[in-house]
Amino acid sequence: MYATPMVILTMGAAFAQTEGTRALPGYSPMRTEEERQNDRTIDRSYESTIKRAGPDAVKNSDPWGNVRASPPAPAPKKKQQ
């Protein structure tokens, strides 16, 4: 009794993943030359920005650094008697 709706719902989800993109008007999975050129321009701009910033610009940030307590000091060693 419950198997039929489950099978139907599963089939609908599978169909939506495969055939759904082809049904959209104006959708093409292939990129045009203009879109690829735009992607290259964006990538080059990003890379030049990263190179200008240099390796020192990226710092290891610790937002909780001033909240954490410092590690406890080691306990003094006991003298043997």
The 8 nearest C-alpha neighbors of each residue, nearest first, counted from 0:
[[1, 2, 3, 4, 5, 6, 7, 8],
 [2, 0, 3, 4, 5, 6, 7, 8],
 [1, 3, 5, 0, 4, 6, 7, 8],
 [2, 4, 6, 5, 1, 7, 0, 8],
 [5, 3, 7, 6, 2, 1, 8, 0],
 [4, 6, 8, 2, 3, 7, 9, 1],
 [7, 5, 9, 3, 4, 8, 10, 2],
 [6, 8, 4, 10, 9, 5, 3, 11],
 [9, 7, 11, 5, 10, 6, 4, 12],
 [10, 8, 6, 12, 11, 7, 5, 13],
 [9, 11, 13, 7, 8, 12, 14, 6],
 [12, 10, 8, 14, 9, 13, 15, 7],
 [11, 13, 15, 9, 14, 10, 8, 16],
 [14, 12, 10, 16, 15, 11, 9, 17],
 [15, 13, 11, 17, 16, 12, 18, 10],
 [14, 16, 19, 12, 13, 17, 18, 11],
 [17, 15, 13, 14, 19, 18, 12, 20],
 [18, 16, 14, 15, 19, 13, 20, 21],
 [19, 17, 21, 14, 20, 15, 16, 22],
 [18, 20, 15, 22, 21, 17, 16, 14],
 [19, 21, 22, 23, 18, 17, 26, 16],
 [22, 20, 19, 23, 18, 26, 27, 24],
 [21, 23, 19, 20, 24, 18, 26, 25],
 [24, 22, 21, 20, 26, 25, 19, 27],
 [25, 23, 26, 22, 21, 27, 20, 19],
 [24, 26, 23, 27, 22, 21, 28, 20],
 [27, 25, 24, 23, 28, 21, 20, 22],
 [26, 28, 29, 25, 30, 21, 20, 24],
 [27, 29, 30, 26, 20, 21, 31, 25],
 [30, 28, 27, 31, 26, 32, 34, 35],
 [31, 29, 34, 35, 28, 32, 27, 33],
 [30, 32, 34, 33, 35, 29, 36, 27],
 [31, 33, 35, 34, 36, 30, 37, 29],
 [32, 34, 36, 31, 35, 37, 30, 38],
 [35, 33, 37, 31, 36, 32, 30, 38],
 [34, 36, 38, 32, 37, 33, 39, 31],
 [37, 35, 39, 33, 38, 34, 32, 40],
 [36, 38, 34, 40, 35, 39, 33, 41],
 [39, 37, 35, 41, 36, 40, 42, 34],
 [38, 40, 42, 36, 37, 41, 43, 35],
 [41, 39, 37, 43, 38, 42, 44, 36],
 [40, 42, 44, 38, 39, 43, 45, 37],
 [43, 41, 39, 45, 44, 40, 38, 46],
 [44, 42, 46, 40, 45, 41, 39, 47],
 [43, 45, 41, 47, 42, 46, 40, 48],
 [44, 46, 42, 48, 43, 47, 41, 49],
 [45, 47, 43, 49, 48, 44, 42, 50],
 [48, 46, 50, 44, 49, 45, 51, 43],
 [49, 47, 45, 51, 46, 50, 44, 52],
 [48, 50, 46, 52, 47, 51, 45, 53],
 [49, 51, 47, 53, 52, 48, 46, 54],
 [52, 50, 48, 53, 49, 47, 46, 54],
 [51, 53, 49, 50, 56, 48, 54, 55],
 [54, 52, 50, 51, 55, 56, 49, 57],
 [53, 55, 56, 57, 52, 50, 49, 58],
 [56, 54, 57, 53, 58, 52, 59, 51],
 [57, 55, 52, 54, 53, 58, 49, 51],
 [58, 56, 55, 54, 59, 53, 52, 60],
 [59, 57, 60, 56, 55, 54, 61, 53],
 [58, 60, 61, 57, 56, 62, 55, 64],
 [61, 59, 58, 62, 64, 57, 63, 56],
 [60, 62, 64, 63, 59, 65, 58, 66],
 [63, 61, 64, 60, 65, 66, 59, 67],
 [62, 64, 66, 61, 65, 67, 60, 68],
 [63, 65, 61, 66, 62, 67, 60, 68],
 [64, 66, 63, 67, 62, 68, 61, 69],
 [67, 65, 63, 64, 68, 62, 69, 61],
 [68, 66, 64, 65, 63, 69, 70, 62],
 [67, 69, 70, 66, 65, 71, 64, 63],
 [68, 70, 71, 67, 72, 66, 65, 64],
 [69, 71, 68, 72, 67, 73, 74, 64],
 [72, 70, 69, 73, 68, 74, 67, 75],
 [71, 73, 74, 70, 69, 75, 68, 76],
 [74, 72, 71, 75, 76, 70, 69, 77],
 [73, 75, 76, 72, 71, 77, 70, 78],
 [76, 74, 73, 77, 72, 78, 71, 79],
 [77, 75, 74, 78, 73, 79, 72, 80],
 [78, 76, 79, 75, 74, 80, 73, 72],
 [79, 77, 80, 76, 75, 74, 73, 72],
 [78, 80, 77, 76, 75, 74, 73, 72],
 [79, 78, 77, 76, 75, 74, 73, 72]]
